Amino acid sequence: QVQLVESGGGLVQPGGSLRLSCAASGSIKRLYAMGWYRQAPGKQRELVAAITSGGSTNYADSVKGRFTISRDNAKNTVYLQMNSLKPEDTAVYYCNLGQMGDTYWGQGTKVTVSS
C-alpha cells in the first residue's frame, strides 16, 4: 500500500501563489509517476500536471506557464508551484501516484482563489 499526504492549500487572492506538497510513503517502487489533479464543484476531476520518474512533465493547457511540477525522489515528494492564480483555479487538488499498474490518491487539499 501507498499513502499520500497533501499539504499547502488555502485561500489566496487572484494573482497570488501557493505551493502544494505531496509526500508518499509505504510500498513505493523505484519507478513511479506522480501528478496533481483537481476537481472544482460540479465538474469532473481533471489532470493539472504530471511528472515521470525520469523528470518528464506534462501540463494542462490551462496552467501552462503558471504552474510548475517538480519532485524530490529522495523524499518521495512531489510539489506543485502555482503562480498567477485565477479564480478558475479554485478546486480541491489531489495528489496521484502510479506504479506497476496501480494508482493511489491523496485525500485532497482545497485551493480557493478569491478576493
C-alpha positions as CSV (number, residue, x, y, z in Angstrom):
1,Q,0.0,0.0,0.0
2,V,1.0,3.6,-0.6
3,Q,-0.1,6.6,1.4
4,L,-0.2,10.1,0.0
5,V,-0.4,13.2,2.2
6,E,-1.0,16.6,0.6
7,S,-0.4,20.0,2.2
8,G,-0.2,23.6,1.2
9,G,-3.7,24.5,0.1
10,G,-5.6,27.6,1.3
11,L,-7.1,30.9,0.4
12,V,-5.2,33.2,-1.9
13,Q,-6.0,36.4,-3.8
14,P,-6.1,36.4,-7.6
15,G,-2.5,36.8,-8.9
16,G,-1.1,35.2,-5.8
17,S,0.9,32.0,-5.4
18,L,0.7,28.7,-3.5
19,R,2.9,25.7,-3.3
20,L,1.4,22.3,-2.8
21,S,3.3,19.3,-1.5
22,C,2.5,15.6,-1.5
23,A,4.6,13.1,0.4
24,A,4.4,9.5,-0.4
25,S,5.1,6.6,2.0
26,G,4.6,2.9,2.1
27,S,5.4,0.3,-0.6
28,I,7.0,2.7,-3.1
29,K,8.8,1.1,-6.1
30,R,11.8,2.6,-7.8
31,L,9.9,3.8,-10.8
32,Y,6.7,5.7,-10.4
33,A,4.9,8.7,-11.8
34,M,3.2,11.3,-9.8
35,G,0.7,14.0,-10.6
36,W,-1.8,16.6,-9.5
37,Y,-5.4,16.5,-10.4
38,R,-8.2,19.0,-9.4
39,Q,-11.9,18.9,-9.1
40,A,-14.0,22.0,-9.0
41,P,-17.6,22.0,-7.7
42,G,-19.9,20.4,-10.2
43,K,-17.0,19.4,-12.6
44,Q,-15.1,16.3,-13.3
45,R,-11.7,15.7,-11.9
46,E,-9.0,16.8,-14.4
47,L,-5.3,16.4,-14.8
48,V,-3.3,19.5,-13.8
49,A,0.3,18.3,-14.1
50,A,2.3,15.1,-14.1
51,I,5.9,14.1,-13.8
52,T,7.6,10.8,-14.5
53,S,10.3,9.1,-12.6
54,G,12.8,10.5,-15.1
55,G,11.5,14.0,-14.7
56,S,9.4,14.5,-17.8
57,T,6.5,16.7,-17.3
58,N,3.1,17.3,-18.7
59,Y,0.7,20.2,-18.1
60,A,-2.9,21.0,-18.8
61,D,-3.2,23.9,-21.3
62,S,-5.0,26.0,-18.7
63,V,-2.0,26.0,-16.3
64,K,1.0,26.1,-18.7
65,G,3.4,28.9,-17.9
66,R,1.8,29.4,-14.5
67,F,2.2,26.1,-12.7
68,T,5.4,24.0,-12.2
69,I,5.5,20.4,-11.0
70,S,8.7,19.0,-9.5
71,R,9.7,16.1,-7.4
72,D,12.3,15.1,-4.8
73,N,12.9,11.4,-5.3
74,A,15.0,11.1,-2.1
75,K,11.9,12.3,-0.1
76,N,9.3,10.7,-2.4
77,T,7.6,14.1,-2.6
78,V,6.1,16.0,-5.4
79,Y,5.4,19.7,-5.5
80,L,3.1,22.0,-7.4
81,Q,4.2,25.6,-7.5
82,M,1.2,27.7,-8.6
83,N,1.7,31.2,-9.7
84,S,-0.6,33.9,-11.1
85,L,-3.6,32.1,-9.7
86,K,-7.0,32.8,-11.1
87,P,-10.5,32.3,-9.6
88,E,-11.0,29.4,-12.0
89,D,-8.1,27.6,-10.3
90,T,-10.4,27.1,-7.3
91,A,-10.8,23.4,-6.7
92,V,-9.8,20.5,-4.5
93,Y,-6.3,19.4,-5.6
94,Y,-5.5,15.7,-5.4
95,C,-2.1,14.0,-5.5
96,N,-1.8,10.9,-7.6
97,L,0.9,8.2,-7.7
98,G,1.0,5.4,-10.4
99,Q,3.3,2.4,-10.2
100,M,3.2,-1.1,-11.6
101,G,-0.4,-0.6,-12.9
102,D,-1.7,0.6,-9.5
103,T,-3.0,4.1,-8.8
104,Y,-3.1,5.8,-5.4
105,W,-4.8,9.1,-4.4
106,G,-4.3,11.5,-1.6
107,Q,-7.2,13.0,0.4
108,G,-7.1,16.3,-1.4
109,T,-6.3,19.8,-0.4
110,K,-8.6,22.8,-1.1
111,V,-7.4,25.8,-3.0
112,T,-9.6,28.9,-3.1
113,V,-8.7,31.9,-5.2
114,S,-10.8,34.8,-4.3
115,S,-10.5,38.5,-3.4
